């Protein structure tokens, strides 16, 4: 029975894409690997829709499989609790991303970018569609705006 479980493990542990926190680094990776960038602005410790976005959408099986091969993921997090505050250097990076892509301070706010940082599509708030439909929208945004 233990042998059977070992064969099942790879099915449950599909690679989880890494989230980056620096758009400049993400652009270099995206250019090198011919990928798109998904930039998400969140308030990880205070924004209910942000928490749901991560758990329901970004952690869905369909999204993880697509992101693993086609996206470089970037999170600009703006937590409020003192214990969750980013370092001053990271806060500066987050502020620069917000100045460029989210000057109105929307949360959650998600953008699909090409490898050079050009906005291809945006999603304001928690998507109304299912995680599978959201994943398809992201995929369609990549294909309709070819790199």
C-alpha positions as CSV (number, residue, x, y, z in Angstrom):
1,X,0.0,0.0,0.0
2,X,2.8,2.4,0.7
3,X,4.2,1.9,-2.8
4,X,0.9,3.0,-4.3
5,X,0.9,6.2,-2.2
6,X,4.3,7.1,-3.5
7,X,3.0,7.0,-7.0
8,X,0.2,9.3,-6.1
9,X,2.3,12.0,-4.5
10,X,3.5,13.7,-7.7
11,X,-0.2,14.2,-8.6
12,X,-0.8,16.2,-5.5
13,X,2.5,18.1,-5.4
14,X,2.5,19.9,-8.7
15,X,5.1,22.7,-8.8
16,X,3.9,25.8,-7.0
17,X,5.0,28.9,-8.9
18,X,7.1,31.4,-7.0
19,X,5.8,34.8,-6.3
20,X,8.4,37.6,-6.7
21,X,8.3,41.0,-5.1
22,X,10.4,43.0,-7.5
23,X,9.0,43.9,-10.9
24,X,12.5,44.7,-12.4
25,X,13.7,41.2,-11.6
26,X,10.5,39.7,-12.9
27,X,10.8,41.6,-16.2
28,X,14.3,40.1,-16.7
29,X,13.0,36.6,-16.0
30,X,10.0,37.1,-18.3
31,X,12.3,38.3,-21.1
32,X,14.7,35.5,-20.7
33,X,12.0,32.8,-20.4
34,X,9.5,34.4,-22.9
35,X,6.8,34.7,-20.3
36,X,4.2,37.2,-19.3
37,X,4.0,38.9,-15.9
38,X,1.0,38.8,-13.6
39,X,1.3,41.7,-11.0
40,X,-1.1,41.6,-8.0
41,X,-1.5,44.4,-5.5
42,X,-2.8,43.0,-2.2
43,X,-3.3,43.8,1.4
44,X,-2.5,40.4,2.8
45,X,-3.5,41.0,6.4
46,X,-6.5,43.3,6.1
47,X,-8.1,42.9,2.6
48,X,-10.7,40.1,2.6
49,X,-11.0,40.0,-1.2
50,X,-7.2,39.9,-1.5
51,X,-7.1,36.9,0.8
52,X,-9.8,35.2,-1.2
53,X,-8.1,36.0,-4.5
54,X,-5.0,34.2,-3.3
55,X,-6.7,31.2,-1.8
56,X,-9.5,30.7,-4.4
57,X,-7.9,31.9,-7.6
58,X,-4.1,31.9,-7.4
59,X,-4.0,28.6,-5.5
60,X,-6.4,26.9,-7.9
61,X,-5.0,23.9,-9.8
62,X,-5.8,25.4,-13.2
63,X,-4.1,28.7,-12.3
64,X,-1.0,27.1,-10.8
65,X,-0.5,24.8,-13.9
66,X,-0.8,27.8,-16.3
67,X,1.3,30.1,-14.2
68,X,4.1,27.5,-13.8
69,X,4.8,27.5,-17.5
70,X,3.6,30.9,-18.8
71,X,3.8,33.6,-16.1
72,X,6.2,35.3,-13.8
73,X,4.2,36.2,-10.7
74,X,4.7,39.4,-8.8
75,X,3.0,40.5,-5.5
76,X,3.1,44.0,-4.3
77,X,1.8,43.6,-0.7
78,X,0.7,46.5,1.5
79,X,0.0,44.9,4.9
80,X,-1.3,47.1,7.8
81,X,-0.2,45.1,10.9
82,X,3.1,46.2,12.3
83,X,4.4,42.6,12.5
84,X,3.8,42.1,8.7
85,X,5.5,45.3,7.5
86,X,8.0,44.8,4.7
87,X,11.6,46.1,5.0
88,X,12.1,49.7,4.1
89,X,13.8,48.6,0.8
90,X,10.8,46.4,-0.1
91,X,8.4,49.1,0.8
92,X,10.2,51.4,-1.6
93,X,9.9,48.8,-4.4
94,X,6.2,48.3,-3.6
95,X,5.6,52.0,-3.6
96,X,7.3,52.4,-7.0
97,X,5.2,49.6,-8.5
98,X,2.1,51.3,-7.1
99,X,3.1,54.7,-8.4
100,X,3.5,53.2,-11.9
101,X,0.6,50.7,-12.0
102,X,-1.9,51.4,-9.1
103,X,-1.9,55.1,-8.3
104,X,-5.5,54.9,-7.1
105,X,-4.7,52.3,-4.5
106,X,-7.1,49.5,-5.6
107,X,-7.1,46.2,-3.7
108,X,-7.0,43.6,-5.0
109,X,-5.8,44.8,-8.3
110,X,-4.2,42.5,-10.8
111,X,-2.5,43.3,-14.1
112,X,-1.3,41.2,-17.0
113,X,1.9,42.7,-18.4
114,X,4.2,41.7,-21.2
115,X,7.9,41.1,-20.4
116,X,8.6,44.8,-20.9
117,X,6.0,45.9,-18.4
118,X,3.3,47.0,-20.9
119,X,-0.2,46.6,-19.4
120,X,-2.2,44.0,-21.5
121,X,-5.2,43.5,-19.2
122,X,-6.4,44.5,-15.7
123,X,-8.8,43.0,-13.1
124,X,-10.1,45.3,-10.3
125,X,-11.3,43.6,-7.2
126,X,-12.2,39.9,-6.7
127,X,-13.2,38.4,-10.1
128,X,-16.8,37.5,-10.4
129,X,-16.1,34.5,-12.5
130,X,-14.8,31.1,-11.3
131,X,-11.1,30.5,-10.8
132,X,-11.1,28.4,-14.0
133,X,-12.8,31.2,-16.0
134,X,-10.3,33.8,-14.5
135,X,-7.4,31.5,-15.6
136,X,-8.9,31.4,-19.1
137,X,-9.2,35.2,-19.2
138,X,-5.5,35.5,-18.2
139,X,-4.6,33.0,-20.9
140,X,-6.7,34.8,-23.5
141,X,-5.1,38.1,-22.5
142,X,-1.7,36.6,-23.3
143,X,-2.7,35.1,-26.7
144,X,-4.7,38.1,-27.9
145,X,-1.8,40.5,-27.1
146,X,1.0,38.3,-28.3
147,X,4.5,39.2,-27.3
